[in-house]
Amino acid sequence: MADYDFKKFVNNSVFYNAISMALLSIGELAAQLSEELKADTERQIPWPFIAGMRNHFAHGYWVMDPIEIWDTYREDIPDLRQTVQKLVTSDSMYLDAPANGRTKK
């Protein structure tokens, strides 16, 4: 991440699309989490914002603002990662919680 800047981001379609699709995937995966987990963690994680960004990508990709994508990648994703890592610890009740009825095999 440190080797990239905004200019490289907007001028490199592979990098641009990779970041965009990763953000879309985060929103898709968040939708698979149980409502109970989202309710329990709504103070730490902005689930409605994550879902809204996913919907914006999925239904209006051609109007996505590169600055918004870059800012999310550089500012919001590291914070989200840190928060999720804190929530999913070895003694966390969320670690083994099924999502949408899926069970651990």
C-alpha positions as CSV (number, residue, x, y, z in Angstrom):
1,M,0.0,0.0,0.0
2,A,2.8,2.4,0.8
3,D,4.2,2.2,-2.8
4,Y,1.0,3.5,-4.3
5,D,-0.4,7.0,-4.5
6,F,-3.6,8.5,-5.8
7,K,-2.1,9.3,-9.2
8,K,-1.0,5.7,-9.7
9,F,-4.4,4.5,-8.5
10,V,-6.4,6.4,-11.0
11,N,-4.0,5.7,-13.9
12,N,-3.6,1.9,-13.3
13,S,-6.9,0.2,-14.2
14,V,-5.8,-3.1,-12.7
15,F,-5.1,-1.4,-9.3
16,Y,-8.2,0.7,-9.6
17,N,-10.4,-2.3,-10.4
18,A,-8.8,-4.5,-7.7
19,I,-9.5,-1.9,-5.0
20,S,-13.0,-1.3,-6.3
21,M,-13.9,-5.0,-6.4
22,A,-12.4,-5.6,-2.9
23,L,-14.6,-2.9,-1.5
24,L,-17.6,-4.4,-3.3
25,S,-16.7,-7.8,-1.8
26,I,-16.5,-6.5,1.7
27,G,-20.0,-5.2,1.3
28,E,-21.2,-8.5,-0.1
29,L,-19.6,-10.5,2.7
30,A,-20.9,-8.1,5.3
31,A,-24.4,-8.8,4.1
32,Q,-23.9,-12.5,4.9
33,L,-23.2,-11.8,8.6
34,S,-26.0,-12.5,11.0
35,E,-28.2,-9.6,12.1
36,E,-27.4,-10.4,15.7
37,L,-23.6,-10.0,15.0
38,K,-24.3,-6.7,13.2
39,A,-26.5,-5.4,16.0
40,D,-23.9,-6.4,18.6
41,T,-21.1,-4.6,16.8
42,E,-22.9,-1.6,15.3
43,R,-21.1,0.8,17.6
44,Q,-17.7,-0.4,16.3
45,I,-18.5,-1.0,12.7
46,P,-20.6,1.2,10.4
47,W,-22.7,-1.6,8.8
48,P,-25.2,0.7,7.0
49,F,-22.3,2.6,5.4
50,I,-20.6,-0.6,4.3
51,A,-23.9,-1.9,2.8
52,G,-24.6,1.5,1.2
53,M,-21.2,1.6,-0.5
54,R,-21.7,-1.9,-1.8
55,N,-25.0,-0.9,-3.3
56,H,-23.5,2.2,-4.8
57,F,-20.8,0.0,-6.4
58,A,-23.2,-2.7,-7.6
59,H,-25.8,-0.4,-9.0
60,G,-23.9,2.7,-10.0
61,Y,-20.3,1.7,-10.6
62,W,-19.9,4.1,-13.5
63,V,-20.5,7.0,-11.2
64,M,-18.2,6.0,-8.4
65,D,-15.9,8.9,-7.4
66,P,-12.2,7.8,-7.5
67,I,-11.5,10.0,-4.6
68,E,-14.2,8.3,-2.5
69,I,-12.8,4.9,-3.4
70,W,-9.2,5.9,-2.6
71,D,-10.2,7.5,0.7
72,T,-12.1,4.4,1.7
73,Y,-9.1,2.2,0.8
74,R,-6.6,4.4,2.6
75,E,-8.6,5.6,5.6
76,D,-11.5,3.3,6.3
77,I,-10.3,-0.2,5.5
78,P,-7.3,-0.1,7.9
79,D,-9.7,1.0,10.7
80,L,-12.2,-1.7,9.7
81,R,-9.4,-4.3,9.7
82,Q,-8.2,-3.3,13.1
83,T,-11.7,-3.3,14.6
84,V,-12.5,-6.7,13.1
85,Q,-9.2,-8.1,14.4
86,K,-10.1,-6.9,17.9
87,L,-13.5,-8.5,17.7
88,V,-12.3,-11.8,16.4
89,T,-10.0,-13.0,19.1
90,S,-9.3,-16.5,20.3
91,D,-11.9,-16.0,23.0
92,S,-14.4,-14.2,20.9
93,M,-18.0,-15.4,20.6
94,Y,-17.9,-14.2,17.0
95,L,-15.2,-16.5,15.9
96,D,-17.4,-19.6,15.6
97,A,-20.7,-17.9,15.0
98,P,-22.4,-19.1,11.9
99,A,-23.4,-16.5,9.3
100,N,-26.8,-16.9,7.8
101,G,-27.2,-20.4,9.1
102,R,-23.9,-21.7,7.7
103,T,-22.1,-23.9,10.2
104,K,-18.5,-24.7,10.7
105,K,-17.3,-28.0,9.2
